[in-house]
Structure formats: structure tokens, C-alpha cells
Amino acid sequence: MTFRLEPLRRNDLARCAELESILFDGDDPWQESAFQAELAAGHHYFGAYADPVGLVGYAGISVQGSRRDAEASVHTIGVDPAWQGKGVGRALLRALLARADEWHAPVYLEVRTDNPTAIGLYEAHGFIRIGVRRRYYWPSGADAYTMARPARVAEEAT
């Protein structure tokens, strides 16, 4: 089962919303319009594509500021349940981090405190827990860790 990463295509935003409704059912999954707004704002989104299935995962990050003072925020990562555990999420995260590294930006994200798989993935990529946001996810009321990864300079990023 192989896949490739490419910039997320606008014609796949309905599929992103479909996956959101599966992955984040107990919370407030993004609608297609939210993905459209993210792309319109110029944020960086990647899709994981497998033939003949199509989109099996997606991820997005924003980078704000100038190259001297940029910071990045992971907005979302989602992987079709049938493709979880096959390296899709790891590849998407690495693509996001590579974008942040181009800007030498620290990276921030929120993750549910009850998602040890995602927490482990982030920790394996240099993130540390820096805080807890109580009742961050709505309507479930689930808590989130805020995690951060320091900026990487060119020699560290290689």
C-alpha cells in the first residue's frame, strides 16, 4: 500500500470534510468551507494520495511572521482509519515540519490528552508538552495538550 504526498487539491476538500466527520465525530469536525478558508488564507496543506483510492490523509500548517520571527501552528492532521498505522500521518507531519523548518519557525499544536498514538508521534518528532487546555474540544469537552517543537536551523533540519 503506497501513497504519495502532494499539495492538497481543492477538488478533494469534500473528502477532507468526510474524513473529519469520521475522525472527529464526538467533536466539531471541519466542514468543507473550513478547508476552503484555510487554502484561501494561504496556509500550507498536503494530501496523501493512493491509487486508485484517492485522498487517504490530509494535513495543514500555518506559518506567520517573517523569516526572522516566524512561528508555525499545525492546524490539522487526519488519516483515513483504513490507512492508519501505515506511515501516512508520519509522512504528513514530516511534510508540515519541513515547511516550518524552511522558515526556521518553532511549531505549536494541540492534541487530545486521550490520544496516546498522536502524542507519541509528536514526541518522536521533538515536540514537548507545554500546557493543558481544559475542555478545548467542543462539544465533547475533551482536554488538549499544547505541544511545541523548537525552531530548527538548517544544520539541525538535515
DRENBA-476267 format. One record per residue: x, y, z of N, C-alpha, C in turn; residue number from 1; residue in one letter. Coordinates in nm, 3 decimals. Each point is the difference from the previous one (the first is absolute). Example, Ala and Ser with C-alpha at 12.3 -4.5 7.8 and 13.67 -1.06 7.14 Angstrom:
# residues 2
r n_px 1.319	n_py -0.569	n_pz 0.780	ca_px -0.089	ca_py 0.119	ca_pz 0.000	c_px 0.090	c_py 0.120	c_pz 0.000	num 1	residuo A
r n_px -0.035	n_py 0.105	n_pz -0.072	ca_px 0.082	ca_py 0.119	ca_pz 0.006	c_px -0.077	c_py 0.109	c_pz 0.073	num 2	residuo S
//
This chain:
# residues 158
r n_px 0.085	n_py -0.118	n_pz 0.000	ca_px -0.085	ca_py 0.118	ca_pz 0.000	c_px 0.089	c_py 0.123	c_pz 0.000	num 1	residuo M
r n_px 0.014	n_py 0.061	n_pz -0.114	ca_px 0.084	ca_py 0.118	ca_pz -0.009	c_px -0.087	c_py 0.125	c_pz -0.019	num 2	residuo T
r n_px 0.058	n_py 0.112	n_pz 0.036	ca_px -0.068	ca_py 0.128	ca_pz -0.013	c_px 0.106	c_py 0.105	c_pz -0.035	num 3	residuo F
r n_px -0.048	n_py 0.114	n_pz -0.044	ca_px 0.089	ca_py 0.111	ca_pz -0.031	c_px -0.058	c_py 0.127	c_pz 0.061	num 4	residuo R
r n_px 0.087	n_py 0.093	n_pz 0.034	ca_px -0.044	ca_py 0.129	ca_pz 0.053	c_px 0.004	c_py 0.103	c_pz -0.111	num 5	residuo L
r n_px -0.103	n_py 0.081	n_pz -0.005	ca_px -0.010	ca_py 0.109	ca_pz -0.096	c_px -0.073	c_py 0.115	c_pz 0.068	num 6	residuo E
r n_px 0.012	n_py 0.120	n_pz -0.056	ca_px -0.085	ca_py 0.108	ca_pz 0.053	c_px -0.146	c_py -0.043	c_pz -0.007	num 7	residuo P
r n_px -0.076	n_py 0.032	n_pz 0.104	ca_px -0.141	ca_py -0.038	ca_pz 0.005	c_px -0.076	c_py 0.068	c_pz -0.114	num 8	residuo L
r n_px -0.081	n_py -0.078	n_pz -0.068	ca_px -0.077	ca_py 0.051	ca_pz -0.113	c_px -0.136	c_py 0.049	c_pz 0.047	num 9	residuo R
r n_px -0.044	n_py 0.111	n_pz -0.056	ca_px -0.132	ca_py 0.056	ca_pz 0.035	c_px -0.113	c_py -0.101	c_pz -0.024	num 10	residuo R
r n_px 0.013	n_py -0.082	n_pz -0.103	ca_px -0.108	ca_py -0.095	ca_pz -0.028	c_px -0.001	c_py -0.116	c_pz 0.100	num 11	residuo N
r n_px 0.092	n_py -0.002	n_pz 0.095	ca_px 0.001	ca_py -0.103	ca_pz 0.105	c_px -0.051	c_py 0.051	c_pz 0.135	num 12	residuo D
r n_px -0.046	n_py 0.125	n_pz 0.004	ca_px -0.044	ca_py 0.056	ca_pz 0.128	c_px -0.125	c_py -0.066	c_pz 0.055	num 13	residuo L
r n_px -0.089	n_py -0.046	n_pz -0.088	ca_px -0.118	ca_py -0.074	ca_pz 0.048	c_px 0.044	c_py -0.131	c_pz 0.065	num 14	residuo A
r n_px 0.102	n_py -0.064	n_pz -0.054	ca_px 0.053	ca_py -0.124	ca_pz 0.060	c_px 0.064	c_py 0.031	c_pz 0.135	num 15	residuo R
r n_px 0.068	n_py 0.114	n_pz 0.012	ca_px 0.057	ca_py 0.040	ca_pz 0.130	c_px -0.112	c_py 0.014	c_pz 0.103	num 16	residuo C
r n_px -0.108	n_py 0.067	n_pz -0.038	ca_px -0.112	ca_py 0.017	ca_pz 0.092	c_px -0.063	c_py -0.134	c_pz 0.037	num 17	residuo A
r n_px -0.007	n_py -0.092	n_pz -0.097	ca_px -0.052	ca_py -0.134	ca_pz 0.027	c_px 0.087	c_py -0.072	c_pz 0.103	num 18	residuo E
r n_px 0.132	n_py 0.007	n_pz -0.020	ca_px 0.091	ca_py -0.063	ca_pz 0.096	c_px -0.010	c_py 0.066	c_pz 0.137	num 19	residuo L
r n_px -0.012	n_py 0.132	n_pz 0.003	ca_px -0.016	ca_py 0.071	ca_pz 0.128	c_px -0.120	c_py -0.053	c_pz 0.077	num 20	residuo E
r n_px -0.111	n_py -0.021	n_pz -0.071	ca_px -0.122	ca_py -0.046	ca_pz 0.068	c_px 0.018	c_py -0.141	c_pz 0.058	num 21	residuo S
r n_px 0.087	n_py -0.078	n_pz -0.061	ca_px 0.030	ca_py -0.135	ca_pz 0.052	c_px 0.097	c_py 0.010	c_pz 0.116	num 22	residuo I
r n_px 0.106	n_py 0.078	n_pz -0.017	ca_px 0.109	ca_py 0.005	ca_pz 0.098	c_px -0.035	c_py 0.079	c_pz 0.125	num 23	residuo L
r n_px -0.082	n_py 0.103	n_pz -0.014	ca_px -0.026	ca_py 0.091	ca_pz 0.111	c_px -0.149	c_py 0.009	c_pz 0.028	num 24	residuo F
r n_px -0.065	n_py -0.115	n_pz -0.004	ca_px -0.145	ca_py -0.011	ca_pz 0.014	c_px -0.052	c_py 0.060	c_pz 0.130	num 25	residuo D
r n_px 0.068	n_py -0.019	n_pz 0.111	ca_px -0.048	ca_py 0.049	ca_pz 0.129	c_px 0.029	c_py 0.146	c_pz 0.024	num 26	residuo G
r n_px 0.065	n_py 0.065	n_pz -0.094	ca_px 0.035	ca_py 0.140	ca_pz 0.016	c_px -0.064	c_py 0.082	c_pz -0.112	num 27	residuo D
r n_px 0.068	n_py 0.100	n_pz -0.046	ca_px -0.054	ca_py 0.088	ca_pz -0.102	c_px 0.084	c_py -0.013	c_pz -0.127	num 28	residuo D
r n_px -0.027	n_py -0.103	n_pz -0.082	ca_px 0.082	ca_py -0.021	ca_pz -0.119	c_px -0.011	c_py 0.118	c_pz -0.097	num 29	residuo P
r n_px 0.111	n_py 0.028	n_pz -0.065	ca_px 0.002	ca_py 0.107	ca_pz -0.100	c_px -0.090	c_py -0.035	c_pz -0.117	num 30	residuo W
r n_px -0.068	n_py 0.100	n_pz -0.050	ca_px -0.079	ca_py -0.012	ca_pz -0.121	c_px 0.089	c_py 0.033	c_pz -0.120	num 31	residuo Q
r n_px -0.048	n_py -0.028	n_pz -0.117	ca_px 0.076	ca_py 0.031	ca_pz -0.122	c_px 0.036	c_py 0.148	c_pz -0.005	num 32	residuo E
r n_px -0.090	n_py 0.086	n_pz 0.045	ca_px 0.025	ca_py 0.145	ca_pz -0.004	c_px 0.119	c_py 0.039	c_pz 0.088	num 33	residuo S
r n_px 0.024	n_py -0.073	n_pz 0.107	ca_px 0.116	ca_py 0.030	ca_pz 0.086	c_px 0.130	c_py -0.029	c_pz -0.075	num 34	residuo A
r n_px 0.002	n_py -0.110	n_pz -0.073	ca_px 0.119	ca_py -0.031	ca_pz -0.080	c_px 0.019	c_py 0.102	c_pz -0.111	num 35	residuo F
r n_px -0.111	n_py 0.043	n_pz -0.061	ca_px 0.009	ca_py 0.103	ca_pz -0.104	c_px 0.061	c_py 0.129	c_pz 0.058	num 36	residuo Q
r n_px -0.044	n_py 0.037	n_pz 0.118	ca_px 0.052	ca_py 0.121	ca_pz 0.065	c_px 0.149	c_py -0.013	c_pz 0.032	num 37	residuo A
r n_px 0.040	n_py -0.118	n_pz 0.043	ca_px 0.142	ca_py -0.023	ca_pz 0.030	c_px 0.086	c_py 0.018	c_pz -0.124	num 38	residuo E
r n_px -0.043	n_py -0.057	n_pz -0.112	ca_px 0.076	ca_py 0.014	ca_pz -0.124	c_px -0.003	c_py 0.145	c_pz -0.049	num 39	residuo L
r n_px -0.115	n_py 0.065	n_pz 0.012	ca_px -0.012	ca_py 0.140	ca_pz -0.044	c_px 0.091	c_py 0.090	c_pz 0.083	num 40	residuo A
r n_px 0.023	n_py -0.035	n_pz 0.125	ca_px 0.088	ca_py 0.079	ca_pz 0.087	c_px 0.147	c_py -0.023	c_pz -0.030	num 41	residuo A
r n_px 0.029	n_py -0.095	n_pz -0.088	ca_px 0.139	ca_py -0.025	ca_pz -0.038	c_px 0.074	c_py -0.097	c_pz 0.090	num 42	residuo G
r n_px -0.073	n_py -0.072	n_pz 0.084	ca_px 0.065	ca_py -0.098	ca_pz 0.086	c_px 0.046	c_py -0.119	c_pz -0.085	num 43	residuo H
r n_px 0.094	n_py -0.075	n_pz 0.052	ca_px 0.064	ca_py -0.110	ca_pz -0.075	c_px -0.069	c_py -0.132	c_pz 0.034	num 44	residuo H
r n_px -0.059	n_py -0.061	n_pz -0.101	ca_px -0.072	ca_py -0.126	ca_pz 0.019	c_px 0.054	c_py -0.105	c_pz -0.096	num 45	residuo Y
r n_px 0.013	n_py -0.121	n_pz 0.054	ca_px 0.045	ca_py -0.114	ca_pz -0.078	c_px -0.106	c_py -0.108	c_pz 0.002	num 46	residuo F
r n_px -0.008	n_py -0.075	n_pz -0.107	ca_px -0.086	ca_py -0.117	ca_pz -0.006	c_px 0.087	c_py -0.123	c_pz -0.019	num 47	residuo G
r n_px -0.045	n_py -0.111	n_pz 0.056	ca_px 0.063	ca_py -0.131	ca_pz -0.024	c_px -0.094	c_py -0.073	c_pz -0.095	num 48	residuo A
r n_px 0.055	n_py -0.039	n_pz -0.114	ca_px -0.081	ca_py -0.060	ca_pz -0.106	c_px 0.048	c_py -0.142	c_pz -0.030	num 49	residuo Y
r n_px -0.096	n_py -0.091	n_pz -0.013	ca_px 0.029	ca_py -0.140	ca_pz -0.035	c_px -0.085	c_py -0.037	c_pz -0.120	num 50	residuo A
r n_px 0.061	n_py -0.064	n_pz -0.097	ca_px -0.075	ca_py -0.045	ca_pz -0.117	c_px -0.056	c_py -0.139	c_pz 0.027	num 51	residuo D
r n_px -0.121	n_py -0.030	n_pz -0.034	ca_px -0.099	ca_py 0.086	ca_pz -0.064	c_px -0.093	c_py 0.069	c_pz 0.099	num 52	residuo P
r n_px 0.032	n_py -0.007	n_pz 0.130	ca_px -0.088	ca_py 0.048	ca_pz 0.105	c_px -0.021	c_py 0.151	c_pz -0.004	num 53	residuo V
r n_px 0.106	n_py 0.074	n_pz -0.023	ca_px -0.006	ca_py 0.146	ca_pz 0.007	c_px 0.055	c_py 0.049	c_pz 0.133	num 54	residuo G
r n_px -0.063	n_py 0.102	n_pz 0.055	ca_px 0.049	ca_py 0.064	ca_pz 0.123	c_px -0.019	c_py -0.093	c_pz 0.120	num 55	residuo L
r n_px 0.111	n_py -0.029	n_pz 0.071	ca_px -0.007	ca_py -0.085	ca_pz 0.120	c_px 0.046	c_py 0.074	c_pz 0.125	num 56	residuo V
r n_px 0.046	n_py 0.124	n_pz -0.016	ca_px 0.042	ca_py 0.079	ca_pz 0.113	c_px 0.025	c_py 0.144	c_pz -0.042	num 57	residuo G
r n_px 0.001	n_py 0.088	n_pz 0.098	ca_px 0.021	ca_py 0.142	ca_pz -0.026	c_px 0.063	c_py 0.063	c_pz 0.123	num 58	residuo Y
r n_px 0.067	n_py 0.112	n_pz -0.021	ca_px 0.061	ca_py 0.071	ca_pz 0.112	c_px 0.025	c_py 0.144	c_pz -0.040	num 59	residuo A
r n_px -0.007	n_py 0.089	n_pz 0.099	ca_px 0.022	ca_py 0.141	ca_pz -0.029	c_px 0.073	c_py 0.072	c_pz 0.111	num 60	residuo G
r n_px 0.074	n_py 0.104	n_pz -0.041	ca_px 0.078	ca_py 0.081	ca_pz 0.092	c_px -0.005	c_py 0.145	c_pz -0.047	num 61	residuo I
r n_px 0.004	n_py 0.090	n_pz 0.095	ca_px 0.016	ca_py 0.141	ca_pz -0.034	c_px 0.137	c_py 0.044	c_pz 0.048	num 62	residuo S
r n_px 0.058	n_py 0.091	n_pz -0.074	ca_px 0.126	ca_py 0.062	ca_pz 0.040	c_px -0.024	c_py 0.150	c_pz -0.001	num 63	residuo V
r n_px 0.018	n_py 0.063	n_pz 0.114	ca_px -0.025	ca_py 0.143	ca_pz 0.016	c_px 0.130	c_py 0.071	c_pz 0.032	num 64	residuo Q
r n_px 0.009	n_py 0.125	n_pz -0.044	ca_px 0.117	ca_py 0.081	ca_pz 0.032	c_px 0.099	c_py 0.000	c_pz -0.114	num 65	residuo G
r n_px 0.112	n_py 0.063	n_pz 0.025	ca_px 0.107	ca_py 0.007	ca_pz -0.100	c_px 0.100	c_py -0.112	c_pz 0.027	num 66	residuo S
r n_px 0.095	n_py -0.015	n_pz -0.088	ca_px 0.100	ca_py -0.106	ca_pz 0.018	c_px 0.082	c_py 0.022	c_pz 0.128	num 67	residuo R
r n_px 0.001	n_py 0.119	n_pz 0.052	ca_px 0.075	ca_py 0.029	ca_pz 0.122	c_px -0.078	c_py -0.032	c_pz 0.127	num 68	residuo R
r n_px -0.134	n_py 0.000	n_pz -0.011	ca_px -0.079	ca_py -0.021	ca_pz 0.122	c_px -0.124	c_py -0.088	c_pz -0.024	num 69	residuo D
r n_px 0.010	n_py -0.092	n_pz -0.094	ca_px -0.115	ca_py -0.083	ca_pz -0.035	c_px -0.034	c_py -0.099	c_pz 0.110	num 70	residuo A
r n_px -0.126	n_py -0.037	n_pz 0.003	ca_px -0.043	ca_py -0.114	ca_pz 0.081	c_px -0.107	c_py -0.074	c_pz -0.078	num 71	residuo E
r n_px -0.007	n_py -0.129	n_pz 0.023	ca_px -0.091	ca_py -0.086	ca_pz -0.075	c_px -0.098	c_py -0.069	c_pz 0.094	num 72	residuo A
r n_px -0.116	n_py -0.030	n_pz -0.054	ca_px -0.103	ca_py -0.069	ca_pz 0.076	c_px -0.062	c_py -0.109	c_pz -0.087	num 73	residuo S
r n_px 0.007	n_py -0.124	n_pz 0.049	ca_px -0.065	ca_py -0.111	ca_pz -0.070	c_px -0.150	c_py 0.016	c_pz 0.022	num 74	residuo V
r n_px -0.074	n_py 0.009	n_pz -0.108	ca_px -0.145	ca_py 0.018	ca_pz 0.009	c_px -0.075	c_py -0.131	c_pz 0.006	num 75	residuo H
r n_px 0.047	n_py -0.099	n_pz -0.076	ca_px -0.071	ca_py -0.128	ca_pz -0.003	c_px 0.086	c_py -0.106	c_pz -0.066	num 76	residuo T
r n_px -0.020	n_py -0.122	n_pz 0.043	ca_px 0.051	ca_py -0.118	ca_pz -0.068	c_px -0.110	c_py -0.104	c_pz 0.012	num 77	residuo I
r n_px -0.036	n_py -0.060	n_pz -0.111	ca_px -0.102	ca_py -0.104	ca_pz 0.001	c_px 0.036	c_py -0.111	c_pz -0.097	num 78	residuo G
r n_px -0.022	n_py -0.123	n_pz 0.043	ca_px 0.032	ca_py -0.116	ca_pz -0.084	c_px -0.120	c_py -0.095	c_pz 0.003	num 79	residuo V
r n_px -0.040	n_py -0.042	n_pz -0.118	ca_px -0.107	ca_py -0.098	ca_pz -0.015	c_px 0.030	c_py -0.118	c_pz 0.093	num 80	residuo D
r n_px -0.098	n_py -0.044	n_pz 0.081	ca_px 0.025	ca_py -0.111	ca_pz 0.092	c_px 0.058	c_py -0.124	c_pz -0.068	num 81	residuo P
r n_px -0.037	n_py -0.027	n_pz -0.125	ca_px 0.053	ca_py -0.116	ca_pz -0.072	c_px 0.149	c_py 0.016	c_pz -0.031	num 82	residuo A
r n_px 0.052	n_py 0.121	n_pz 0.009	ca_px 0.140	ca_py 0.027	ca_pz -0.033	c_px 0.083	c_py 0.035	c_pz 0.124	num 83	residuo W
r n_px -0.061	n_py 0.001	n_pz 0.116	ca_px 0.076	ca_py 0.031	ca_pz 0.122	c_px 0.098	c_py -0.112	c_pz 0.030	num 84	residuo Q
r n_px 0.116	n_py 0.037	n_pz 0.053	ca_px 0.103	ca_py -0.097	ca_pz 0.032	c_px 0.086	c_py -0.039	c_pz -0.118	num 85	residuo G
r n_px -0.016	n_py 0.069	n_pz -0.112	ca_px 0.076	ca_py -0.032	ca_pz -0.121	c_px 0.100	c_py 0.110	c_pz -0.038	num 86	residuo K
r n_px 0.024	n_py 0.093	n_pz 0.093	ca_px 0.098	ca_py 0.105	ca_pz -0.024	c_px -0.054	c_py 0.126	c_pz -0.063	num 87	residuo G
r n_px -0.130	n_py 0.007	n_pz -0.026	ca_px -0.058	ca_py 0.118	ca_pz -0.065	c_px 0.010	c_py 0.121	c_pz 0.092	num 88	residuo V
r n_px -0.043	n_py -0.014	n_pz 0.125	ca_px 0.005	ca_py 0.112	ca_pz 0.095	c_px 0.142	c_py 0.049	c_pz 0.022	num 89	residuo G
r n_px 0.093	n_py -0.094	n_pz 0.012	ca_px 0.142	ca_py 0.036	ca_pz 0.018	c_px 0.052	c_py 0.079	c_pz -0.120	num 90	residuo R
r n_px -0.032	n_py -0.045	n_pz -0.121	ca_px 0.045	ca_py 0.069	ca_pz -0.121	c_px -0.062	c_py 0.139	c_pz -0.009	num 91	residuo A
r n_px -0.128	n_py 0.012	n_pz 0.033	ca_px -0.065	ca_py 0.131	ca_pz -0.003	c_px 0.062	c_py 0.094	c_pz 0.103	num 92	residuo L
r n_px 0.024	n_py -0.049	n_pz 0.121	ca_px 0.063	ca_py 0.084	ca_pz 0.102	c_px 0.138	c_py 0.045	c_pz -0.045	num 93	residuo L
r n_px 0.077	n_py -0.090	n_pz -0.056	ca_px 0.134	ca_py 0.038	ca_pz -0.047	c_px -0.007	c_py 0.106	c_pz -0.110	num 94	residuo R
r n_px -0.100	n_py -0.008	n_pz -0.087	ca_px -0.016	ca_py 0.103	ca_pz -0.104	c_px -0.031	c_py 0.135	c_pz 0.063	num 95	residuo A
r n_px -0.087	n_py 0.000	n_pz 0.102	ca_px -0.031	ca_py 0.126	ca_pz 0.069	c_px 0.124	c_py 0.056	c_pz 0.069	num 96	residuo L
r n_px 0.075	n_py -0.087	n_pz 0.067	ca_px 0.119	ca_py 0.047	ca_pz 0.071	c_px 0.106	c_py 0.052	c_pz -0.096	num 97	residuo L
r n_px 0.010	n_py -0.061	n_pz -0.117	ca_px 0.095	ca_py 0.049	ca_pz -0.100	c_px -0.036	c_py 0.142	c_pz -0.041	num 98	residuo A
r n_px -0.130	n_py 0.027	n_pz -0.014	ca_px -0.045	ca_py 0.135	ca_pz -0.035	c_px 0.038	c_py 0.098	c_pz 0.111	num 99	residuo R
r n_px -0.022	n_py -0.037	n_pz 0.125	ca_px 0.038	ca_py 0.087	ca_pz 0.112	c_px 0.150	c_py 0.020	c_pz 0.004	num 100	residuo A
r n_px 0.075	n_py -0.105	n_pz -0.028	ca_px 0.146	ca_py 0.009	ca_pz 0.003	c_px 0.054	c_py 0.095	c_pz -0.107	num 101	residuo D
r n_px -0.070	n_py 0.011	n_pz -0.112	ca_px 0.041	ca_py 0.097	ca_pz -0.102	c_px 0.000	c_py 0.142	c_pz 0.055	num 102	residuo E
r n_px -0.086	n_py 0.024	n_pz 0.097	ca_px -0.014	ca_py 0.131	ca_pz 0.061	c_px 0.072	c_py 0.010	c_pz 0.135	num 103	residuo W
r n_px 0.066	n_py -0.108	n_pz 0.042	ca_px 0.067	ca_py -0.006	ca_pz 0.131	c_px -0.099	c_py 0.035	c_pz 0.111	num 104	residuo H
r n_px -0.119	n_py -0.055	n_pz -0.010	ca_px -0.110	ca_py 0.035	ca_pz 0.090	c_px -0.022	c_py -0.107	c_pz 0.106	num 105	residuo A
r n_px -0.023	n_py 0.040	n_pz 0.125	ca_px -0.049	ca_py -0.097	ca_pz 0.097	c_px -0.141	c_py -0.042	c_pz -0.042	num 106	residuo P
r n_px -0.041	n_py -0.119	n_pz 0.043	ca_px -0.129	ca_py -0.054	ca_pz -0.042	c_px -0.082	c_py -0.033	c_pz 0.124	num 107	residuo V
r n_px -0.127	n_py 0.039	n_pz -0.005	ca_px -0.094	ca_py -0.025	ca_pz 0.109	c_px -0.118	c_py -0.081	c_pz -0.052	num 108	residuo Y
r n_px -0.062	n_py -0.075	n_pz 0.091	ca_px -0.122	ca_py -0.074	ca_pz -0.035	c_px -0.075	c_py -0.036	c_pz 0.126	num 109	residuo L
r n_px -0.126	n_py -0.039	n_pz -0.019	ca_px -0.081	ca_py -0.055	ca_pz 0.107	c_px -0.036	c_py -0.142	c_pz -0.038	num 110	residuo E
r n_px -0.003	n_py -0.087	n_pz 0.103	ca_px -0.036	ca_py -0.140	ca_pz -0.022	c_px -0.079	c_py -0.047	c_pz 0.121	num 111	residuo V
r n_px -0.100	n_py -0.082	n_pz -0.026	ca_px -0.081	ca_py -0.053	ca_pz 0.111	c_px 0.088	c_py -0.075	c_pz 0.099	num 112	residuo R
r n_px -0.024	n_py 0.022	n_pz 0.126	ca_px 0.079	ca_py -0.067	ca_pz 0.103	c_px -0.025	c_py -0.150	c_pz 0.002	num 113	residuo T
r n_px -0.110	n_py -0.045	n_pz -0.060	ca_px -0.033	ca_py -0.143	ca_pz -0.002	c_px 0.036	c_py -0.065	c_pz -0.135	num 114	residuo D
r n_px 0.098	n_py 0.059	n_pz -0.071	ca_px 0.043	ca_py -0.055	ca_pz -0.129	c_px 0.149	c_py -0.035	c_pz 0.008	num 115	residuo N
r n_px 0.033	n_py -0.112	n_pz 0.067	ca_px 0.142	ca_py -0.034	ca_pz 0.019	c_px 0.075	c_py -0.026	c_pz -0.130	num 116	residuo P
r n_px -0.069	n_py -0.047	n_pz -0.103	ca_px 0.067	ca_py -0.026	ca_pz -0.128	c_px 0.052	c_py 0.131	c_pz -0.059	num 117	residuo T
r n_px -0.085	n_py 0.102	n_pz -0.005	ca_px 0.041	ca_py 0.130	ca_pz -0.055	c_px 0.105	c_py 0.065	c_pz 0.089	num 118	residuo A
r n_px -0.017	n_py -0.008	n_pz 0.131	ca_px 0.097	ca_py 0.059	ca_pz 0.091	c_px 0.137	c_py -0.064	c_pz -0.021	num 119	residuo I
r n_px 0.003	n_py -0.132	n_pz -0.013	ca_px 0.126	ca_py -0.071	ca_pz -0.025	c_px 0.065	c_py 0.042	c_pz -0.130	num 120	residuo G
r n_px -0.081	n_py 0.018	n_pz -0.105	ca_px 0.052	ca_py 0.046	ca_pz -0.129	c_px 0.064	c_py 0.137	c_pz 0.015	num 121	residuo L
r n_px -0.069	n_py 0.090	n_pz 0.068	ca_px 0.053	ca_py 0.135	ca_pz 0.016	c_px 0.127	c_py 0.000	c_pz 0.086	num 122	residuo Y
r n_px -0.001	n_py -0.076	n_pz 0.107	ca_px 0.120	ca_py -0.006	ca_pz 0.085	c_px 0.118	c_py -0.059	c_pz -0.077	num 123	residuo E
r n_px -0.025	n_py -0.097	n_pz -0.086	ca_px 0.107	ca_py -0.059	ca_pz -0.080	c_px 0.060	c_py 0.100	c_pz -0.099	num 124	residuo A
r n_px -0.073	n_py 0.108	n_pz -0.025	ca_px 0.048	ca_py 0.105	ca_pz -0.092	c_px 0.041	c_py 0.127	c_pz 0.074	num 125	residuo H
r n_px 0.031	n_py -0.014	n_pz 0.128	ca_px 0.059	ca_py 0.110	ca_pz 0.075	c_px -0.095	c_py 0.093	c_pz 0.072	num 126	residuo G
r n_px -0.129	n_py -0.033	n_pz 0.001	ca_px -0.096	ca_py 0.083	ca_pz 0.073	c_px 0.002	c_py -0.033	c_pz 0.148	num 127	residuo F
r n_px -0.023	n_py 0.102	n_pz 0.081	ca_px -0.016	ca_py -0.019	ca_pz 0.144	c_px -0.132	c_py 0.063	c_pz 0.042	num 128	residuo I
r n_px -0.055	n_py -0.050	n_pz 0.109	ca_px -0.124	ca_py 0.056	ca_pz 0.054	c_px 0.035	c_py 0.128	c_pz 0.075	num 129	residuo R
r n_px -0.072	n_py 0.107	n_pz -0.033	ca_px 0.028	ca_py 0.127	ca_pz 0.069	c_px -0.122	c_py 0.051	c_pz 0.076	num 130	residuo I
r n_px -0.113	n_py -0.067	n_pz -0.011	ca_px -0.118	ca_py 0.044	ca_pz 0.072	c_px -0.118	c_py -0.089	c_pz -0.029	num 131	residuo G
r n_px -0.107	n_py 0.026	n_pz 0.074	ca_px -0.126	ca_py -0.072	ca_pz -0.018	c_px -0.110	c_py 0.103	c_pz -0.022	num 132	residuo V
r n_px -0.082	n_py -0.025	n_pz -0.098	ca_px -0.117	ca_py 0.084	ca_pz -0.025	c_px -0.122	c_py -0.082	c_pz 0.040	num 133	residuo R
r n_px -0.059	n_py 0.039	n_pz 0.112	ca_px -0.116	ca_py -0.071	ca_pz 0.053	c_px -0.121	c_py 0.021	c_pz -0.091	num 134	residuo R
r n_px -0.071	n_py -0.108	n_pz -0.027	ca_px -0.123	ca_py 0.003	ca_pz -0.079	c_px 0.021	c_py 0.069	c_pz -0.135	num 135	residuo R
r n_px 0.114	n_py -0.024	n_pz -0.061	ca_px 0.038	ca_py 0.064	ca_pz -0.126	c_px -0.089	c_py -0.043	c_pz -0.116	num 136	residuo Y
r n_px -0.032	n_py -0.130	n_pz -0.005	ca_px -0.079	ca_py -0.051	ca_pz -0.111	c_px -0.148	c_py 0.009	c_pz 0.033	num 137	residuo Y
r n_px -0.076	n_py 0.044	n_pz -0.098	ca_px -0.141	ca_py 0.021	ca_pz 0.018	c_px -0.078	c_py -0.083	c_pz -0.101	num 138	residuo W
r n_px -0.106	n_py -0.065	n_pz 0.032	ca_px -0.073	ca_py 0.007	ca_pz 0.126	c_px 0.039	c_py -0.107	c_pz 0.102	num 139	residuo P
r n_px 0.099	n_py -0.083	n_pz -0.032	ca_px 0.034	ca_py -0.109	ca_pz 0.093	c_px 0.056	c_py 0.049	c_pz 0.132	num 140	residuo S
r n_px 0.062	n_py 0.116	n_pz 0.000	ca_px 0.062	ca_py 0.051	ca_pz 0.122	c_px 0.134	c_py -0.064	c_pz 0.031	num 141	residuo G
r n_px 0.057	n_py -0.071	n_pz -0.096	ca_px 0.130	ca_py -0.065	ca_pz 0.020	c_px 0.110	c_py 0.104	c_pz 0.016	num 142	residuo A
r n_px 0.096	n_py -0.033	n_pz 0.083	ca_px 0.116	ca_py 0.086	ca_pz 0.022	c_px 0.102	c_py -0.020	c_pz -0.111	num 143	residuo D
r n_px 0.086	n_py 0.100	n_pz -0.017	ca_px 0.108	ca_py -0.009	ca_pz -0.099	c_px 0.132	c_py 0.040	c_pz 0.065	num 144	residuo A
r n_px 0.105	n_py -0.066	n_pz -0.041	ca_px 0.134	ca_py 0.048	ca_pz 0.031	c_px 0.038	c_py 0.102	c_pz -0.106	num 145	residuo Y
r n_px 0.063	n_py 0.106	n_pz 0.041	ca_px 0.070	ca_py 0.086	ca_pz -0.095	c_px 0.142	c_py -0.054	c_pz -0.003	num 146	residuo T
r n_px 0.049	n_py -0.024	n_pz -0.120	ca_px 0.134	ca_py -0.054	ca_pz -0.016	c_px 0.079	c_py 0.095	c_pz -0.090	num 147	residuo M
r n_px 0.132	n_py 0.000	n_pz 0.018	ca_px 0.086	ca_py 0.088	ca_pz -0.078	c_px 0.126	c_py -0.074	c_pz -0.041	num 148	residuo A
r n_px 0.052	n_py 0.039	n_pz -0.115	ca_px 0.129	ca_py -0.047	ca_pz -0.047	c_px 0.082	c_py 0.123	c_pz -0.032	num 149	residuo R
r n_px 0.120	n_py 0.011	n_pz 0.056	ca_px 0.083	ca_py 0.119	ca_pz -0.026	c_px 0.032	c_py 0.015	c_pz -0.148	num 150	residuo P
r n_px 0.033	n_py 0.122	n_pz -0.037	ca_px 0.042	ca_py 0.027	ca_pz -0.137	c_px 0.124	c_py -0.080	c_pz -0.032	num 151	residuo A
r n_px 0.011	n_py -0.041	n_pz -0.124	ca_px 0.118	ca_py -0.073	ca_pz -0.047	c_px 0.077	c_py 0.089	c_pz -0.095	num 152	residuo R
r n_px 0.129	n_py 0.002	n_pz 0.017	ca_px 0.084	ca_py 0.071	ca_pz -0.095	c_px 0.044	c_py -0.100	c_pz -0.105	num 153	residuo V
r n_px 0.054	n_py 0.048	n_pz -0.110	ca_px 0.030	ca_py -0.084	ca_pz -0.116	c_px 0.077	c_py -0.127	c_pz 0.037	num 154	residuo A
r n_px 0.105	n_py 0.011	n_pz 0.079	ca_px 0.079	ca_py -0.120	ca_pz 0.030	c_px -0.075	c_py -0.099	c_pz 0.088	num 155	residuo E
r n_px -0.094	n_py 0.049	n_pz 0.084	ca_px -0.081	ca_py -0.091	ca_pz 0.082	c_px -0.107	c_py -0.069	c_pz -0.083	num 156	residuo E
r n_px -0.051	n_py 0.068	n_pz -0.103	ca_px -0.111	ca_py -0.051	ca_pz -0.079	c_px 0.043	c_py -0.111	c_pz -0.096	num 157	residuo A
r n_px 0.128	n_py -0.016	n_pz -0.024	ca_px 0.045	ca_py -0.102	ca_pz -0.095	c_px 0.017	c_py -0.134	c_pz 0.064	num 158	residuo T
//
